[in-house]
Amino acid sequence: MLFAIGTKVRFRYTGETGTITALLDNGMLQVRLDSDPDLEIPAFEEDLLRNTEKEPTLAGAKFVQGKQEPKPEVPPRREIKAQYVILKPKGVLVAFEPMPGRDGQVSRYKAWLINDTKFEFLFEFEVFIGSETLIQAEGKLAGTTVLELGDLLYDDLSDQPELDIRIQRITTDGPAEPLDRLLKIRPKQFFKNLHTAPILNVLAHQFVLFSAFEPEEKGAGENTDADLRDYTRQHIRQQQLADEQNAVPYRAFDVEEFAHFEPEIDLHIENLMDGHSKLDKSIILRIQLDHFHRFLEKAIRLGVPRVFIVHGVGEGKLRESIAQELRRRPEVAKYKNEFHAKYGYGATEVIFH
């Protein structure tokens, strides 16, 4: 999402609020914190959300300041596993769950990626308007599972955002050929497609992106002609479904993020940015934690088995902040800060479920 100077924002991971005061290089913004007006810190654009509760009211409108409630802790991305057997799977879907505010009005939608089949996929997902990315996610999508992707604002629907997704079915022979879809979300179609979402069991605006995948069982009596007929039928069905959902085949890129992911991040500030010598320690800590959160989210989405967080020894504030975050993460099986031949005591090893 694009931000301008003066935009009220909220930090995605900490819940802190502030105001944009400057546009920096490398996709970073300067934010003045509401909790400390004398403190301005740099932050990545994708780590910020618009704080709609702080948007200015209409001219002439009366505003009564109510009791300030503490902001809830931002939960980690959720993954929900089906608790029952799905007899007639629809395939891979995207669902946008309405999230009413305190006044009952819907200003945003929670985006979910649904896989009600028994198959497992690698996926790359993006919702965008022009060059502006609204939602982006990648990783592994297990069978009969729903994965939280992010939020789509009600106001963004008027700009007809586009959805781009690539999936690869995981087989015993490795990832299958990728399948791509590009879907333009039109408001009229969006509001019309309100149904009970599989697994979630809530009303949501949903689109089927890929049809159900049948298991490929080959017997000794099958021949290449039969294989060709099966492939043709499946291809025609997928194309019909794509036409029904206003989707067209689209090939974006050939990048295996999982294969190229480096399972180590060095959080020493000199490795993260230039000009750090003039920054306060508290600002440096926030920048380091921002990089840590981004790295951790990506590792979880890709499904890597373990990573190393290099934080150094120092006073231990960064190490303890990292440990606090890891303790509340359900995806983390265990973590340890033991002596390592490469890192000494200056790194934490994280092992995922």
Steps between C-alpha positions, in 0.01 A plus 500: 500500500625849416550743788539878504644739754241548773341153463401342831649150524521198727796261521396155378691302764505721811169685470667838567353802321654807347508746209707495179743796507734420209544265203841329510693291248481123455128480574529644850298772673569728797236461774440726801362285783182601682640357823809725476452802268869584528599162355504432124608162365543351151275209402435285195186593307366142510530495880249786530121507477276802466353591837142568388393569859718813491380625160368861515121535528282687250486877526233612746459154654499479876749262656477380857816352646407174665696289741826386342517122491833320485584367155495121479820317420530430128464119462727295276373381163250225563479156341183299555481127436169333413358282777285291266521315169397704195308273264466744208799735499482816291876542460714803582296811582551851629247635750458853637335495842317823595641651821241743645620782724347609827230691311411190298640643177744293295816692416729202433496134400721221632648308205529120529652245263296179518607154390220251562677222308736243649793624291782729612620799299775758480344838430580862418214746553458872439214750491596829338374820337740606224846499658362514855497170692211461744553140616796272437570149629692189403579163647345160541125425509416169665201285406157590648646818646414871509783754518461866600654735242428856611240776478328662203345842566144576389620817325741298284211317329404810301841482327435142383805327652653204320593165651798303370568149626733217405476152653705184461367173626754312712537139384733213583697597189533862610298812413265458203470748216389841631145625444435876476188712525443873471164622633366856486271554799196702390285641783170371353639149465670522839181576693299248300728208594408485869490138617597288798874440464626140528682413824452856635121453510439877486336716235768638271536642150681221320640396163606154385847539352575139407260207467522187715800280424435133448768249611711370215484120516660319209439133437672255273217510243506877450662646192615840378170562315307463826748726673453760229120482525517541880734794469277665237186459712675643804642791300158585351335489843764729649464743212118502536538573869749777427257658253218484754713680756637758253846339524747454218824300487798713593864420549678748720842363584700183565644554848524230764511711816530189709809382314670841518407584858805563722417355847711757685467871573763725657328774703810707572388851407800564272374216279147643480547868415742788454519807725416306816760680714261792558210282609386448857529146644122469524462585132770250404319231699173574319669477160665170593167358620329613178755303296463203736120496464519514120755216494299286744174547307667395176661193659162390640321552170761304306497215752875484558602259781738732690670840489775689684446853636837670546459769767840516670558500875497865611255599775255223406199726425472387139544135597227524766260682265551225244442233766174667609373493142601136448327391822161618375534350153310169461707418190821485708573155641802617702784749497838506668785743560784256557865515398540446128826447315413771245310755713625439853226619739391775264220319316168329573408183314128469425342165415150495353229235522 
